[in-house]
């Protein structure tokens, strides 16, 4: 198939969240399955910091916007592995900025215009490149209006008019809701401003537009696909997703196993695999304790957490409990991440109070993230909701037992001993149900108990390290969705 993947960010060029990881890895995995794949993304300022720098093309186009026209261009590059063509949408007024979506903690006020332009410019870039896609795969609200543009203005266009659309939801909480003024800005007729298309409680909803017009919808885990059909997780669009449940599929994200692999990892003190992880993890743990100035205590379990300091990640549950566990003086804690100031301050106070037991590293560091995963015995991820999650997967790859709440991708990637059906579904971590301190405390105690039971601990570690977390598995599932989307379009 000829597949065009349209996303507002992708690694290694621009990243704010998990969408970038998917957009950087999935197209490459699809290409390795034999498909012709193109990725289209904006040409942000940060893009030119990645070698090789995209090369300009002579292709020019004009996009109707707000009663006028905005001119743009296209630069071209290749993915790092060379398998995927990258088309960068050039428009310096919109994309040559320090930030991707925001600056100084505030969203750019012209984001609606920026991503309306990007969505239509992406279609123009496909035409100019002569791609003739079978599938256009759009992602999140930033590209939500693209399916409407395709249907409204390009249905009879020979280059793009026969393409089926698949839309992926990476996080339902972000929908791109703006006032009615977006309708004329988008150069769309007012009859599309109704509950079947753009309109949501008197506003324009970019994500809803994509969900209404895509042939098939995916999200990043099977459990999250079920959750977003309920009022608690659907953020107002649950009834629409319930109506389209036959077209909705959950596919767990893969992992770049060339970057996250303890047998190859250049950042860790000693490389290891599932056959020699005991000595390897012990060496990595001692090295990290030394680097962070913690007592080198192999007899103490190391608990870790990496990610945003945000209520969604369960910090309102974890912080009060951390004090209780630190008082017991029978474990060490290592935290890496940035986020809300009050969480940072609380962690700094805990570090001052318990200097031999906790380190809170308020930064983002790829080398430290790898070192922590390799050193940790237990990984804490008590998220209130988690569409997919990656750190619980990294933990299993590196032999750290994840402690997670039963939600979204966490429920789909971690198996509790009580849920295990060995050998078909071996246990790989601890899963708790209720998002409260009692539930998390039970899970931590259980994790500590498993850590002290060496045979059970090692059995669970081997099971997690042996699982196939590659993107190939996910890419094959997406290909099946693409085929069903093409059939749906042909039958409409």
Buried (B, 14 or more C-beta within 10 A) or exposed (E): BBBBBBBBBBBBBBBEEBBBBBBBBBBBBBBBEEBBBBBBBBBBBBBBEBEEEBEEBEBEBEBBBBEEEBEBBBBBBEBBEEBBBBBBBBBEEBBBBEBBBEEEEEEBEEBBBBBBBBBBBBBBBBBBBEBBBBBBBBBBBBBBBBBBBBBBBBEEBEBBEBBBBBBBBBBBEBBBBBEBEBBEBBBBEEEBBEEEBBBBEEBBBBBBBBBBBBBBBBBBBBBBBBBBBEEEBBBBBBEBBEEBEEBBBBBBBBBBBEEBBBBEBEBBBBBBBBEEBBEBBBBBBBBBBEEBEBEEBEEBBBBBBBBBBBBBBBBBBBBEBBBEBBEEEEBBBBBBBBBEEEBBEBBEEBBEEBEEBBBBBBEEBEEBBBBBBBBBBBBBBBBBBBBBBBBBBBBBBBBBBBBBBBBBBBBBBBBBBEEBEEEEEBBBBBBBEEBEBEBBBBBBEBBBEBBEEEEBBEBBBBBBBEBEBBBEBBBEBBBEBBBBBBEBBEEE
